[in-house]
Amino acid sequence: MIDTRQLTKTFGGNRAVRELDLRIGKGEIVGMLGPNGAGKTTIIRLLNGLLAPTSGQVRVQGLDPIRQGEQVRSLCGTLTEQPGLYEHMSGRANLKFFADLFRVGNPGRIEELIDLLELRPFVERSVGTYSTGMKKRLGLAKVLLHRPAVLLLDEPTNGLDPDGTQRVLEHIKTLNKYEQTTVLICSHVLSQLEEVCTRFLFMENGTKLEEGTRKELERKYIRERTVEVEAVLGEPLERFAEFHPVRLGDDRFRFTVPGRERMPELLRRLTGAGELYEAKTRNADLESIYFQIRRSTHAG
């Protein structure tokens, strides 16, 4: 669905995107992660034809976004931080306006999206009265009107509270599951995308640092695992010396596991030594992987 080769974009003397090779297949949800200034927004604009590459190639379902921009934009739904809504109009009037603009022939599509994104309690109100979360959900409905095959989402959860963030991400997962929508989500908040994306792409200063599934990245970059447990142990901690035990408090301990394959051994031994109530890995989340990738890249 999305294919870039040696994609580069320069503004003056600044290279915002550097020789990016990117391939996203149909039905994938890919998280493009990195700090502000990593090049994420520029990449979105290159993909939907709002910017022309300085060099390299971009294709969306085999189409060139510059030469075949209208066709590409008809395939894509793009949601930026500013959803581009008319605030003096109601939510329903906005959806009707954009449905006409996108030439959406099915009159039931608006009602379908109102229900899908839970807009009905406020859809008749002026958009100027909406909270940030309401605007984000209406903006998502707007870009879904024409049933895009590809969703390009730039910081879709910025400004949302935890409940609003969860709602938006759940809607994205639902669309992907039932309509096989291909999704590229750009974000600097790693923890929000951990359970949403099938694959991750890490960016910094316009350069791709690494990409892969969560499992692939974890195996490559997390050498030791820090495990915190709640347990009542009938054996002294010295019996677990190879896992470098540390007592954190009453019935709470921290262990260091030298490799993923040793985790079952530690859990079996803890279970055999007493009552194990909880075990959590503390250093293998997406944020930990990201910082390990950065350390490895800069060290090299």
Backbone as CSV, one residue per row, in Angstrom:
resi,resn,N_x,N_y,N_z,CA_x,CA_y,CA_z,C_x,C_y,C_z
1,MET,0.830,-1.213,0.000,0.000,0.000,0.000,0.865,1.264,0.000
2,ILE,1.880,1.324,0.858,2.771,2.484,0.935,4.198,2.013,0.701
3,ASP,4.905,2.713,-0.189,6.274,2.310,-0.534,7.086,3.576,-0.798
4,THR,8.143,3.784,-0.014,9.055,4.882,-0.297,10.457,4.309,-0.457
5,ARG,11.216,4.934,-1.346,12.590,4.490,-1.590,13.510,5.695,-1.617
6,GLN,14.453,5.694,-0.682,15.446,6.779,-0.585,14.760,8.151,-0.558
7,LEU,13.602,8.208,0.099,12.815,9.434,0.136,13.530,10.502,0.961
8,THR,13.751,11.665,0.345,14.458,12.761,0.996,13.698,14.057,0.756
9,LYS,13.577,14.863,1.829,12.970,16.186,1.702,13.853,17.200,2.407
10,THR,14.254,18.217,1.654,15.122,19.260,2.181,14.408,20.600,2.146
11,PHE,14.521,21.342,3.247,14.027,22.716,3.315,15.248,23.614,3.512
12,GLY,15.632,24.331,2.482,16.851,25.109,2.580,18.034,24.178,2.789
13,GLY,18.758,24.400,3.865,19.886,23.511,4.163,19.539,22.408,5.130
14,ASN,18.254,22.315,5.504,17.839,21.321,6.495,17.176,20.125,5.822
15,ARG,17.706,18.934,6.089,17.091,17.708,5.560,16.093,17.172,6.585
16,ALA,14.817,17.388,6.309,13.767,16.976,7.237,13.533,15.478,7.185
17,VAL,13.723,14.866,6.005,13.609,13.419,5.829,14.834,12.973,5.049
18,ARG,15.480,11.884,5.519,16.754,11.466,4.951,16.673,10.036,4.410
19,GLU,16.599,9.909,3.123,16.742,8.626,2.438,15.908,7.520,3.100
20,LEU,14.630,7.799,3.248,13.738,6.884,3.948,13.250,5.762,3.040
21,ASP,13.479,4.532,3.448,12.895,3.350,2.828,11.791,2.842,3.752
22,LEU,10.574,2.796,3.253,9.430,2.418,4.076,8.458,1.594,3.250
23,ARG,8.016,0.473,3.807,7.012,-0.357,3.150,5.942,-0.741,4.166
24,ILE,4.702,-0.435,3.836,3.576,-0.773,4.706,2.569,-1.548,3.874
25,GLY,2.249,-2.764,4.301,1.330,-3.619,3.566,-0.118,-3.401,3.951
26,LYS,-1.015,-3.921,3.151,-2.452,-3.786,3.393,-2.829,-4.361,4.750
27,GLY,-3.603,-3.610,5.522,-4.111,-4.078,6.799,-3.165,-3.912,7.969
28,GLU,-1.983,-3.361,7.728,-1.060,-3.122,8.840,-1.448,-1.849,9.599
29,ILE,-1.121,-1.821,10.886,-1.155,-0.591,11.676,0.280,-0.330,12.099
30,VAL,0.889,0.671,11.510,2.296,0.967,11.776,2.398,2.258,12.574
31,GLY,3.146,2.201,13.662,3.396,3.375,14.471,4.722,4.005,14.087
32,MET,4.696,5.255,13.655,5.925,5.997,13.374,6.204,6.857,14.598
33,LEU,7.244,6.517,15.326,7.487,7.087,16.635,8.766,7.899,16.664
34,GLY,8.744,8.983,17.411,9.930,9.805,17.538,9.571,11.149,18.122
35,PRO,10.570,11.910,18.590,10.299,13.215,19.201,9.830,14.221,18.173
36,ASN,9.343,15.361,18.662,9.004,16.457,17.757,10.241,16.831,16.950
37,GLY,10.048,17.065,15.641,11.175,17.375,14.774,11.819,16.166,14.139
38,ALA,11.228,14.976,14.363,11.806,13.744,13.807,11.510,13.574,12.321
39,GLY,10.563,14.359,11.788,10.217,14.250,10.368,8.873,13.595,10.107
40,LYS,8.128,13.280,11.162,6.889,12.524,11.007,5.836,13.286,10.193
41,THR,5.615,14.548,10.539,4.598,15.335,9.835,4.998,15.549,8.379
42,THR,6.266,15.775,8.127,6.741,15.940,6.743,6.462,14.683,5.931
43,ILE,6.664,13.517,6.526,6.416,12.255,5.829,4.934,12.124,5.467
44,ILE,4.049,12.479,6.396,2.610,12.457,6.107,2.300,13.348,4.904
45,ARG,2.886,14.535,4.866,2.620,15.473,3.768,3.194,14.979,2.452
46,LEU,4.306,14.275,2.508,4.864,13.679,1.291,3.972,12.549,0.776
47,LEU,3.403,11.778,1.697,2.567,10.649,1.303,1.253,11.102,0.667
48,ASN,0.680,12.200,1.152,-0.603,12.603,0.561,-0.456,13.679,-0.509
49,GLY,0.799,13.965,-0.914,1.024,14.839,-2.053,1.006,16.319,-1.755
50,LEU,0.997,16.699,-0.478,1.032,18.118,-0.141,2.434,18.695,-0.250
51,LEU,3.442,17.816,-0.226,4.828,18.215,-0.460,5.419,17.322,-1.543
52,ALA,6.310,17.870,-2.320,7.027,17.079,-3.323,8.387,16.671,-2.765
53,PRO,8.825,15.443,-3.013,10.143,15.021,-2.529,11.255,15.828,-3.189
54,THR,12.330,16.036,-2.441,13.539,16.600,-3.033,14.220,15.545,-3.905
55,SER,14.210,14.301,-3.414,14.712,13.170,-4.193,14.075,11.900,-3.655
56,GLY,14.249,10.816,-4.380,13.643,9.553,-3.968,12.255,9.367,-4.552
57,GLN,11.586,8.343,-4.102,10.298,7.948,-4.692,9.268,7.669,-3.610
58,VAL,8.023,8.044,-3.892,6.879,7.742,-3.027,5.798,7.100,-3.876
59,ARG,5.212,6.033,-3.363,4.068,5.414,-4.019,3.035,5.013,-2.951
60,VAL,1.776,5.295,-3.253,0.664,4.860,-2.407,-0.245,4.026,-3.297
61,GLN,-0.300,2.747,-3.029,-1.001,1.787,-3.884,-0.561,1.955,-5.344
62,GLY,0.739,2.120,-5.543,1.313,2.229,-6.871,1.188,3.587,-7.521
63,LEU,0.560,4.546,-6.849,0.321,5.868,-7.412,1.331,6.882,-6.876
64,ASP,1.677,7.838,-7.716,2.580,8.927,-7.349,1.746,10.070,-6.762
65,PRO,1.952,10.437,-5.477,1.127,11.482,-4.859,1.225,12.850,-5.519
66,ILE,2.308,13.132,-6.241,2.428,14.424,-6.918,1.725,14.396,-8.262
67,ARG,2.007,13.413,-9.093,1.413,13.365,-10.424,-0.034,12.881,-10.397
68,GLN,-0.378,12.076,-9.392,-1.725,11.505,-9.303,-2.346,11.831,-7.949
69,GLY,-2.199,13.095,-7.554,-2.606,13.534,-6.228,-4.061,13.300,-5.903
70,GLU,-4.957,13.595,-6.825,-6.389,13.431,-6.557,-6.725,11.968,-6.285
71,GLN,-6.132,11.068,-7.062,-6.383,9.643,-6.847,-5.838,9.182,-5.504
72,VAL,-4.645,9.653,-5.155,-4.047,9.274,-3.865,-4.906,9.788,-2.713
73,ARG,-5.329,11.034,-2.802,-6.119,11.599,-1.701,-7.496,10.952,-1.603
74,SER,-7.996,10.399,-2.716,-9.265,9.667,-2.645,-9.098,8.322,-1.956
75,LEU,-7.863,7.800,-1.964,-7.568,6.545,-1.269,-7.301,6.745,0.207
76,CYS,-6.863,7.962,0.572,-6.354,8.222,1.915,-7.317,9.083,2.730
77,GLY,-7.291,8.853,4.026,-7.914,9.761,4.972,-6.806,10.286,5.869
78,THR,-6.648,11.618,5.917,-5.543,12.213,6.654,-6.073,13.072,7.790
79,LEU,-5.664,12.739,9.017,-6.060,13.505,10.198,-4.812,14.102,10.819
80,THR,-4.746,15.438,10.843,-3.623,16.130,11.456,-4.033,16.641,12.839
81,GLU,-3.103,17.323,13.503,-3.426,17.861,14.829,-4.590,18.830,14.766
82,GLN,-4.710,19.593,13.667,-5.845,20.490,13.452,-6.817,19.790,12.505
83,PRO,-7.985,19.336,13.010,-8.865,18.501,12.181,-9.547,19.214,11.022
84,GLY,-9.423,20.554,10.908,-9.966,21.252,9.742,-11.480,21.274,9.694
85,LEU,-12.102,21.598,10.817,-13.561,21.644,10.904,-14.047,23.092,10.908
86,TYR,-15.291,23.285,10.512,-15.905,24.612,10.536,-16.624,24.776,11.876
87,GLU,-16.079,25.642,12.720,-16.543,25.723,14.107,-17.909,26.385,14.243
88,HIS,-18.308,27.196,13.278,-19.621,27.843,13.375,-20.747,26.893,12.962
89,MET,-20.379,25.741,12.386,-21.374,24.765,11.946,-21.494,23.632,12.969
90,SER,-22.599,22.941,12.942,-22.771,21.784,13.816,-21.906,20.630,13.331
91,GLY,-21.746,19.637,14.196,-21.003,18.452,13.792,-21.641,17.773,12.595
92,ARG,-22.980,17.651,12.615,-23.684,17.010,11.495,-23.518,17.821,10.213
93,ALA,-23.596,19.141,10.311,-23.452,19.981,9.126,-22.045,19.848,8.540
94,ASN,-21.032,19.729,9.407,-19.672,19.498,8.931,-19.591,18.191,8.163
95,LEU,-20.161,17.136,8.725,-20.098,15.834,8.063,-20.851,15.863,6.733
96,LYS,-21.995,16.562,6.693,-22.752,16.657,5.452,-21.949,17.430,4.397
97,PHE,-21.292,18.523,4.821,-20.503,19.327,3.892,-19.372,18.490,3.284
98,PHE,-18.635,17.764,4.136,-17.498,16.994,3.633,-17.945,15.747,2.874
99,ALA,-19.098,15.192,3.232,-19.629,14.069,2.455,-19.927,14.512,1.024
100,ASP,-20.498,15.710,0.879,-20.749,16.249,-0.469,-19.435,16.517,-1.190
101,LEU,-18.455,17.059,-0.466,-17.164,17.374,-1.070,-16.465,16.102,-1.562
102,PHE,-16.555,15.020,-0.748,-15.930,13.744,-1.104,-16.795,12.910,-2.038
103,ARG,-17.982,13.426,-2.385,-18.917,12.720,-3.266,-19.304,11.355,-2.702
104,VAL,-19.646,11.366,-1.421,-20.080,10.138,-0.751,-21.528,9.884,-1.142
105,GLY,-21.767,8.785,-1.842,-23.091,8.519,-2.367,-24.060,7.897,-1.375
106,ASN,-23.548,7.284,-0.317,-24.397,6.573,0.636,-24.863,7.525,1.728
107,PRO,-26.146,7.879,1.753,-26.633,8.830,2.762,-26.566,8.269,4.187
108,GLY,-26.486,6.956,4.315,-26.410,6.345,5.642,-25.019,6.363,6.250
109,ARG,-24.011,6.765,5.452,-22.635,6.739,5.955,-22.433,7.691,7.131
110,ILE,-23.063,8.860,7.082,-22.931,9.816,8.180,-23.484,9.225,9.469
111,GLU,-24.681,8.620,9.394,-25.279,8.030,10.598,-24.423,6.883,11.134
112,GLU,-23.855,6.114,10.222,-22.994,4.996,10.605,-21.797,5.493,11.418
113,LEU,-21.164,6.580,10.963,-19.994,7.120,11.647,-20.371,7.821,12.947
114,ILE,-21.513,8.452,12.970,-21.985,9.080,14.209,-22.107,8.033,15.310
115,ASP,-22.627,6.859,14.950,-22.755,5.789,15.940,-21.405,5.154,16.254
116,LEU,-20.602,4.915,15.234,-19.310,4.257,15.431,-18.420,5.058,16.374
117,LEU,-18.393,6.382,16.187,-17.511,7.231,16.974,-18.223,7.915,18.137
118,GLU,-19.437,7.453,18.415,-20.204,7.921,19.587,-20.341,9.443,19.594
119,LEU,-20.804,9.991,18.458,-20.940,11.438,18.306,-22.356,11.936,18.608
120,ARG,-23.322,11.036,18.705,-24.728,11.446,18.734,-25.074,12.415,19.864
121,PRO,-24.478,12.279,21.066,-24.854,13.215,22.140,-24.536,14.676,21.842
122,PHE,-23.607,14.951,20.924,-23.233,16.350,20.686,-23.186,16.740,19.210
123,VAL,-23.619,15.856,18.309,-23.439,16.096,16.880,-24.275,17.267,16.354
124,GLU,-25.337,17.642,17.056,-26.169,18.766,16.609,-25.657,20.102,17.130
125,ARG,-24.660,20.072,17.992,-24.127,21.307,18.557,-23.073,21.937,17.655
126,SER,-22.872,23.241,17.833,-21.826,23.948,17.106,-20.462,23.397,17.501
127,VAL,-19.603,23.162,16.509,-18.293,22.577,16.767,-17.439,23.483,17.651
128,GLY,-17.691,24.789,17.632,-16.953,25.718,18.484,-17.143,25.458,19.957
129,THR,-18.186,24.692,20.322,-18.435,24.368,21.739,-17.811,23.034,22.140
130,TYR,-17.173,22.340,21.196,-16.663,20.992,21.458,-15.370,21.034,22.286
131,SER,-15.166,19.982,23.061,-13.874,19.752,23.700,-12.887,19.240,22.654
132,THR,-11.606,19.194,23.027,-10.591,18.668,22.101,-10.914,17.243,21.687
133,GLY,-11.348,16.428,22.650,-11.676,15.037,22.349,-12.825,14.906,21.376
134,MET,-13.846,15.737,21.554,-14.981,15.715,20.632,-14.538,16.089,19.217
135,LYS,-13.685,17.115,19.120,-13.204,17.542,17.800,-12.370,16.445,17.135
136,LYS,-11.552,15.752,17.926,-10.741,14.682,17.355,-11.622,13.568,16.808
137,ARG,-12.671,13.207,17.545,-13.562,12.141,17.091,-14.348,12.574,15.852
138,LEU,-14.812,13.832,15.822,-15.510,14.332,14.633,-14.542,14.412,13.451
139,GLY,-13.299,14.825,13.717,-12.291,14.864,12.657,-12.015,13.491,12.085
140,LEU,-11.998,12.480,12.948,-11.797,11.110,12.474,-12.986,10.669,11.620
141,ALA,-14.199,11.024,12.053,-15.389,10.702,11.240,-15.284,11.370,9.869
142,LYS,-14.838,12.608,9.848,-14.700,13.365,8.586,-13.794,12.629,7.604
143,VAL,-12.633,12.151,8.073,-11.684,11.534,7.136,-12.078,10.107,6.787
144,LEU,-13.080,9.565,7.489,-13.538,8.202,7.193,-14.754,8.172,6.278
145,LEU,-15.290,9.324,5.964,-16.536,9.371,5.194,-16.463,8.586,3.890
146,HIS,-15.361,8.698,3.180,-15.257,8.071,1.858,-14.616,6.681,1.916
147,ARG,-14.612,6.075,3.117,-14.054,4.732,3.341,-12.637,4.618,2.766
148,PRO,-11.699,5.399,3.281,-10.331,5.358,2.745,-9.678,4.012,2.985
149,ALA,-8.873,3.592,2.031,-8.111,2.353,2.202,-6.921,2.564,3.124
150,VAL,-6.469,3.827,3.232,-5.293,4.171,4.034,-5.645,5.328,4.950
151,LEU,-5.286,5.200,6.226,-5.438,6.292,7.185,-4.049,6.808,7.551
152,LEU,-3.847,8.122,7.416,-2.609,8.773,7.817,-2.946,9.680,8.989
153,LEU,-2.493,9.308,10.177,-2.888,9.990,11.404,-1.674,10.637,12.047
154,ASP,-1.689,11.950,12.138,-0.576,12.705,12.705,-0.952,13.167,14.112
155,GLU,-0.357,12.545,15.127,-0.621,12.858,16.533,-2.126,12.854,16.819
156,PRO,-2.835,11.750,16.550,-4.292,11.760,16.679,-4.793,11.872,18.113
157,THR,-3.908,11.661,19.099,-4.359,11.720,20.492,-3.822,12.936,21.232
158,ASN,-3.144,13.845,20.542,-2.622,15.055,21.200,-3.761,15.849,21.824
159,GLY,-3.593,16.231,23.088,-4.584,17.047,23.765,-5.748,16.282,24.353
160,LEU,-5.765,14.963,24.203,-6.861,14.160,24.742,-6.550,13.681,26.158
161,ASP,-7.595,13.561,26.970,-7.413,12.953,28.287,-7.325,11.436,28.101
162,PRO,-6.958,10.687,29.164,-6.795,9.231,29.003,-8.020,8.534,28.433
163,ASP,-9.218,8.964,28.844,-10.432,8.329,28.341,-10.611,8.609,26.857
164,GLY,-10.371,9.867,26.454,-10.484,10.223,25.041,-9.463,9.513,24.185
165,THR,-8.248,9.386,24.710,-7.193,8.666,23.995,-7.583,7.219,23.754
166,GLN,-8.095,6.579,24.807,-8.486,5.175,24.681,-9.604,4.995,23.662
167,ARG,-10.558,5.913,23.662,-11.673,5.825,22.716,-11.181,5.920,21.271
168,VAL,-10.328,6.903,20.996,-9.835,7.092,19.632,-9.045,5.873,19.170
169,LEU,-8.174,5.361,20.026,-7.352,4.209,19.647,-8.205,2.956,19.455
170,GLU,-9.232,2.790,20.266,-10.133,1.644,20.092,-10.875,1.734,18.762
171,HIS,-11.291,2.942,18.388,-11.976,3.112,17.107,-11.039,2.773,15.944
172,ILE,-9.777,3.165,16.060,-8.805,2.855,15.010,-8.637,1.342,14.869
173,LYS,-8.522,0.645,16.004,-8.380,-0.819,15.970,-9.621,-1.476,15.363
174,THR,-10.797,-0.945,15.691,-12.042,-1.508,15.152,-12.096,-1.348,13.629
175,LEU,-11.731,-0.160,13.137,-11.713,0.078,11.691,-10.760,-0.874,10.987
176,ASN,-9.597,-1.053,11.573,-8.601,-1.948,10.984,-9.112,-3.388,10.960
177,LYS,-9.758,-3.779,12.028,-10.221,-5.167,12.135,-11.334,-5.478,11.139
178,TYR,-12.306,-4.581,11.026,-13.488,-4.898,10.231,-13.419,-4.394,8.790
179,GLU,-12.584,-3.383,8.521,-12.505,-2.856,7.164,-11.129,-3.039,6.547
180,GLN,-10.203,-3.678,7.286,-8.838,-3.914,6.803,-8.154,-2.612,6.357
181,THR,-8.482,-1.538,7.075,-7.870,-0.247,6.772,-6.386,-0.273,7.139
182,THR,-5.555,0.187,6.231,-4.125,0.325,6.498,-3.906,1.645,7.224
183,VAL,-3.161,1.607,8.328,-3.047,2.784,9.189,-1.578,3.106,9.456
184,LEU,-1.219,4.375,9.276,0.064,4.893,9.725,-0.224,5.947,10.782
185,ILE,0.238,5.704,12.012,0.026,6.639,13.125,1.366,7.251,13.500
186,CYS,1.443,8.559,13.446,2.646,9.269,13.884,2.406,9.816,15.287
187,SER,3.351,9.560,16.176,3.179,10.006,17.556,4.529,10.110,18.247
188,HIS,4.574,10.955,19.283,5.753,10.989,20.141,5.451,10.360,21.499
189,VAL,4.219,9.859,21.680,3.823,9.229,22.944,3.805,7.714,22.729
190,LEU,4.915,7.066,23.081,5.106,5.655,22.747,4.113,4.757,23.464
191,SER,3.852,5.043,24.731,3.039,4.132,25.534,1.633,3.967,24.982
192,GLN,1.106,5.007,24.312,-0.264,4.929,23.814,-0.420,3.931,22.676
193,LEU,0.643,3.693,21.917,0.535,2.865,20.713,0.985,1.426,20.926
194,GLU,1.417,1.120,22.128,2.016,-0.181,22.389,1.087,-1.344,22.064
195,GLU,-0.207,-1.174,22.366,-1.163,-2.263,22.152,-1.971,-2.097,20.878
196,VAL,-1.638,-1.089,20.067,-2.431,-0.792,18.873,-1.740,-1.257,17.595
197,CYS,-0.431,-1.016,17.518,0.282,-1.187,16.252,0.813,-2.602,16.058
198,THR,0.836,-3.037,14.804,1.413,-4.344,14.483,2.915,-4.240,14.254
199,ARG,3.381,-3.008,13.952,4.800,-2.799,13.682,5.150,-1.358,14.040
200,PHE,6.436,-1.134,14.342,6.877,0.182,14.782,8.069,0.647,13.956
201,LEU,8.093,1.959,13.725,9.184,2.599,13.002,9.673,3.753,13.872
202,PHE,10.954,3.747,14.218,11.515,4.767,15.101,12.300,5.781,14.280
203,MET,11.955,7.065,14.440,12.569,8.145,13.675,13.306,9.103,14.602
204,GLU,14.359,9.716,14.060,15.060,10.784,14.766,15.778,11.653,13.735
205,ASN,15.529,12.968,13.813,16.153,13.911,12.882,15.988,13.501,11.417
206,GLY,14.776,13.015,11.085,14.480,12.652,9.709,15.028,11.322,9.253
207,THR,15.685,10.605,10.160,16.334,9.340,9.811,15.637,8.169,10.497
208,LYS,15.460,7.086,9.773,14.911,5.873,10.374,16.002,5.189,11.191
209,LEU,15.762,5.046,12.498,16.722,4.372,13.358,16.534,2.857,13.333
210,GLU,15.282,2.421,13.338,14.999,0.983,13.444,13.537,0.763,13.121
211,GLU,13.185,-0.466,12.769,11.785,-0.837,12.600,11.619,-2.319,12.891
212,GLY,10.380,-2.710,13.217,10.096,-4.113,13.482,8.864,-4.264,14.342
213,THR,8.453,-5.517,14.550,7.354,-5.794,15.469,7.860,-5.631,16.896
214,ARG,6.944,-5.563,17.823,7.322,-5.443,19.236,8.214,-6.611,19.655
215,LYS,7.833,-7.806,19.258,8.595,-8.993,19.651,9.994,-8.991,19.036
216,GLU,10.086,-8.599,17.766,11.396,-8.543,17.101,12.321,-7.542,17.789
217,LEU,11.777,-6.378,18.106,12.578,-5.337,18.738,12.980,-5.724,20.157
218,GLU,12.065,-6.354,20.853,12.362,-6.776,22.229,13.492,-7.800,22.251
219,ARG,13.422,-8.761,21.357,14.466,-9.788,21.310,15.828,-9.202,20.932
220,LYS,15.805,-8.178,20.086,17.060,-7.600,19.607,17.717,-6.676,20.620
221,TYR,16.890,-5.924,21.377,17.467,-4.845,22.175,17.393,-5.040,23.694
222,ILE,16.536,-5.920,24.171,16.437,-6.105,25.616,17.222,-7.342,26.012
223,ARG,18.425,-7.123,26.513,19.302,-8.234,26.887,18.915,-8.823,28.241
224,GLU,18.725,-7.950,29.211,18.328,-8.379,30.554,16.944,-7.834,30.867
225,ARG,16.200,-8.621,31.636,14.860,-8.191,32.033,14.831,-7.946,33.530
226,THR,14.263,-6.825,33.884,14.049,-6.515,35.297,12.622,-6.910,35.654
227,VAL,12.492,-7.825,36.617,11.188,-8.365,36.984,10.900,-8.031,38.443
228,GLU,9.771,-7.397,38.687,9.333,-7.125,40.052,8.204,-8.078,40.395
229,VAL,8.294,-8.688,41.558,7.309,-9.702,41.941,6.766,-9.413,43.335
230,GLU,5.551,-9.875,43.522,4.965,-9.939,44.866,4.817,-11.407,45.198
231,ALA,5.471,-11.838,46.267,5.480,-13.266,46.598,5.788,-13.459,48.079
232,VAL,5.275,-14.535,48.619,5.664,-14.997,49.950,6.573,-16.195,49.740
233,LEU,7.860,-16.022,50.031,8.855,-17.035,49.724,9.230,-17.822,50.972
234,GLY,9.271,-19.140,50.811,9.677,-20.013,51.912,11.152,-20.357,51.866
235,GLU,11.890,-19.746,50.951,13.330,-19.979,50.828,14.068,-18.647,50.924
236,PRO,15.282,-18.634,51.429,16.051,-17.391,51.512,16.392,-16.854,50.126
237,LEU,16.535,-15.533,50.025,16.839,-14.901,48.747,18.147,-15.398,48.151
238,GLU,19.052,-15.837,49.011,20.352,-16.310,48.528,20.211,-17.445,47.531
239,ARG,19.116,-18.190,47.618,18.889,-19.306,46.688,18.672,-18.812,45.253
240,PHE,18.396,-17.502,45.108,18.142,-16.910,43.782,19.282,-15.984,43.374
241,ALA,20.462,-16.210,43.915,21.589,-15.283,43.735,21.894,-15.005,42.261
242,GLU,21.700,-15.985,41.376,22.032,-15.786,39.954,21.107,-14.793,39.269
243,PHE,19.973,-14.498,39.947,19.037,-13.513,39.405,19.152,-12.171,40.130
244,HIS,20.203,-11.998,40.909,20.509,-10.730,41.582,19.303,-10.156,42.318
245,PRO,18.786,-10.861,43.313,17.556,-10.424,43.991,17.767,-9.182,44.851
246,VAL,16.734,-8.353,44.906,16.723,-7.166,45.763,15.369,-7.121,46.459
247,ARG,15.379,-6.965,47.780,14.114,-6.842,48.508,13.646,-5.395,48.426
248,LEU,12.417,-5.192,47.947,11.864,-3.850,47.796,10.962,-3.457,48.945
249,GLY,10.506,-4.424,49.684,9.584,-4.191,50.793,8.987,-5.510,51.224
250,ASP,7.967,-5.452,52.047,7.316,-6.680,52.496,6.768,-7.451,51.298
251,ASP,7.273,-8.641,51.107,6.803,-9.566,50.062,6.971,-9.006,48.639
252,ARG,7.828,-7.999,48.467,8.077,-7.462,47.128,9.569,-7.535,46.830
253,PHE,9.897,-8.046,45.622,11.289,-8.297,45.264,11.539,-7.900,43.809
254,ARG,12.786,-7.634,43.508,13.194,-7.369,42.127,14.281,-8.359,41.742
255,PHE,14.150,-8.922,40.534,15.124,-9.882,40.011,15.582,-9.412,38.633
256,THR,16.798,-9.756,38.272,17.326,-9.470,36.950,17.536,-10.779,36.210
257,VAL,16.817,-10.927,35.092,16.861,-12.175,34.324,17.805,-11.957,33.143
258,PRO,18.848,-12.756,32.988,19.871,-12.496,31.976,19.394,-12.648,30.532
259,GLY,18.278,-13.309,30.294,17.768,-13.460,28.933,16.316,-13.900,28.970
260,ARG,15.588,-13.605,27.889,14.160,-13.930,27.825,13.905,-15.397,28.093
261,GLU,14.815,-16.261,27.616,14.612,-17.701,27.757,14.724,-18.179,29.202
262,ARG,15.302,-17.331,30.082,15.419,-17.724,31.488,14.197,-17.327,32.318
263,MET,13.276,-16.570,31.748,12.109,-16.110,32.500,11.257,-17.268,33.045
264,PRO,10.921,-18.282,32.242,10.120,-19.385,32.799,10.809,-20.067,33.980
265,GLU,12.119,-20.188,33.914,12.862,-20.816,35.015,12.679,-20.028,36.309
266,LEU,12.821,-18.697,36.248,12.645,-17.882,37.452,11.236,-18.035,38.002
267,LEU,10.224,-17.975,37.135,8.844,-18.072,37.610,8.547,-19.438,38.210
268,ARG,9.105,-20.502,37.608,8.902,-21.844,38.175,9.531,-21.947,39.554
269,ARG,10.725,-21.404,39.707,11.410,-21.492,40.990,10.706,-20.668,42.062
270,LEU,10.197,-19.498,41.674,9.457,-18.681,42.634,8.173,-19.380,43.073
271,THR,7.483,-19.986,42.114,6.247,-20.704,42.439,6.544,-21.888,43.353
272,GLY,7.645,-22.588,43.074,8.013,-23.733,43.903,8.504,-23.348,45.287
273,ALA,8.941,-22.085,45.435,9.497,-21.657,46.722,8.468,-21.006,47.618
274,GLY,7.229,-20.833,47.149,6.215,-20.190,47.979,4.989,-19.839,47.176
275,GLU,4.405,-18.697,47.500,3.194,-18.238,46.822,3.529,-17.009,45.969
276,LEU,3.358,-17.125,44.672,3.635,-16.025,43.751,2.322,-15.351,43.379
277,TYR,2.213,-14.039,43.673,0.969,-13.321,43.435,1.020,-12.422,42.201
278,GLU,2.202,-11.932,41.874,2.306,-10.991,40.756,3.735,-10.954,40.249
279,ALA,3.887,-10.824,38.936,5.217,-10.655,38.344,5.077,-9.717,37.148
280,LYS,5.865,-8.638,37.136,5.800,-7.651,36.059,7.199,-7.336,35.555
281,THR,7.354,-7.360,34.232,8.612,-6.933,33.629,8.591,-5.414,33.519
282,ARG,9.648,-4.773,33.986,9.672,-3.317,34.076,10.490,-2.638,32.990
283,ASN,11.283,-3.365,32.238,12.183,-2.684,31.300,12.060,-3.184,29.866
284,ALA,10.914,-3.759,29.511,10.758,-4.267,28.140,9.572,-3.617,27.434
285,ASP,9.121,-2.461,27.941,8.048,-1.756,27.250,8.621,-1.000,26.061
286,LEU,7.724,-0.404,25.274,8.149,0.248,24.037,9.102,1.417,24.310
287,GLU,8.866,2.128,25.398,9.743,3.254,25.727,11.151,2.773,26.056
288,SER,11.252,1.692,26.810,12.572,1.129,27.130,13.291,0.670,25.861
289,ILE,12.537,0.055,24.946,13.130,-0.382,23.679,13.634,0.818,22.892
290,TYR,12.839,1.888,22.866,13.222,3.093,22.122,14.538,3.673,22.638
291,PHE,14.651,3.805,23.957,15.874,4.391,24.508,17.073,3.471,24.300
292,GLN,16.836,2.163,24.289,17.927,1.242,24.000,18.361,1.359,22.533
293,ILE,17.397,1.549,21.634,17.710,1.763,20.215,18.546,3.026,20.065
294,ARG,18.156,4.088,20.740,18.911,5.346,20.650,20.332,5.195,21.185
295,ARG,20.462,4.493,22.313,21.793,4.292,22.867,22.661,3.484,21.901
296,SER,22.087,2.445,21.313,22.829,1.609,20.387,23.229,2.380,19.146
297,THR,22.309,3.216,18.646,22.583,3.993,17.426,23.676,5.023,17.670
298,HIS,23.572,5.747,18.768,24.552,6.796,19.040,25.908,6.205,19.425
299,ALA,25.879,5.021,20.062,27.146,4.365,20.410,27.883,3.920,19.170
300,GLY,27.093,3.546,18.105,27.707,3.095,16.866,28.208,4.213,16.007
